[in-house]
Amino acid sequence: MVEEFVYLGSLVHSSTQSSPDISCRNAITREAMQNLDDQIWKSRISISTKLKLYNTCILPIFLYGSECWADTKRDVRNQMVPPRVE
């Protein structure tokens, strides 16, 4: 039996818990944020434009497939916070 596999971009784990996929999404989102660090987040672009870029380009990366997550209180408390703009 397979422990986990990726289906349509979401990590499916044999335990049926969503925390592995949430962790994977969080890592992918963090990487996207870091790739744009110098070009966007540390630039002189206005805060409102940065927020629009975040909501349009970054947040969907984290939320992709989230409608299928079986959230537990632990997931919500520990992992379901997407990376912040610093």
C-alpha positions in Angstrom: 0.0 0.0 0.0 1.2 3.5 -0.8 1.7 5.9 2.2 1.1 9.1 0.2 0.8 10.4 -3.4 0.1 13.6 -5.2 -3.2 13.9 -6.9 -4.1 17.1 -8.9 -1.4 19.0 -6.9 -2.6 17.9 -3.5 -0.8 15.5 -1.2 -3.0 12.6 -0.2 -1.9 10.6 2.8 -3.0 7.2 3.8 -3.9 8.4 7.3 -6.7 10.6 5.7 -5.4 13.6 7.7 -5.0 16.9 6.0 -1.9 18.0 8.0 0.6 16.5 5.5 -1.0 18.5 2.6 -1.3 21.6 4.7 2.4 21.4 5.6 3.3 20.8 1.9 1.2 23.8 0.8 2.8 25.9 3.5 6.3 25.1 2.3 5.4 25.8 -1.3 3.9 29.1 -0.3 6.9 30.0 1.8 9.2 29.3 -1.2 7.0 31.5 -3.5 7.2 34.3 -0.9 11.0 34.0 -0.7 11.4 34.1 -4.4 9.6 37.4 -4.5 11.4 38.8 -1.5 13.8 41.3 -3.1 11.6 42.1 -6.1 8.4 42.8 -4.3 8.4 42.7 -0.5 11.5 44.8 0.0 10.8 47.2 -2.8 9.2 50.6 -2.7 5.9 49.4 -4.0 3.0 50.6 -1.9 1.6 48.4 0.8 -1.8 48.3 -0.9 -0.2 47.0 -4.1 1.8 44.4 -2.1 -1.4 43.2 -0.4 -3.1 42.9 -3.8 -0.1 40.9 -5.1 -0.2 38.7 -2.0 -3.9 38.1 -2.3 -3.8 37.4 -6.0 -0.5 35.4 -6.4 0.5 34.0 -3.1 -2.6 33.2 -1.1 -4.1 31.0 -3.9 -1.0 28.8 -3.7 -1.7 28.1 -0.1 -5.4 27.6 -0.4 -5.3 25.3 -3.5 -7.3 22.2 -2.6 -8.2 23.6 0.9 -11.9 22.9 0.3 -11.0 19.2 0.6 -9.1 19.5 3.8 -10.5 17.7 6.9 -9.4 20.4 9.3 -8.7 19.5 12.9 -8.3 22.0 15.7 -4.6 21.2 15.7 -4.3 22.0 12.0 -6.1 25.3 12.4 -4.1 26.3 15.4 -0.6 25.2 14.1 -0.4 25.1 10.4 -3.2 26.9 8.6 -1.6 30.3 8.8 0.0 31.2 5.5 3.4 32.9 5.6 3.4 36.7 6.3 4.7 39.5 4.3 7.6 40.9 6.3 
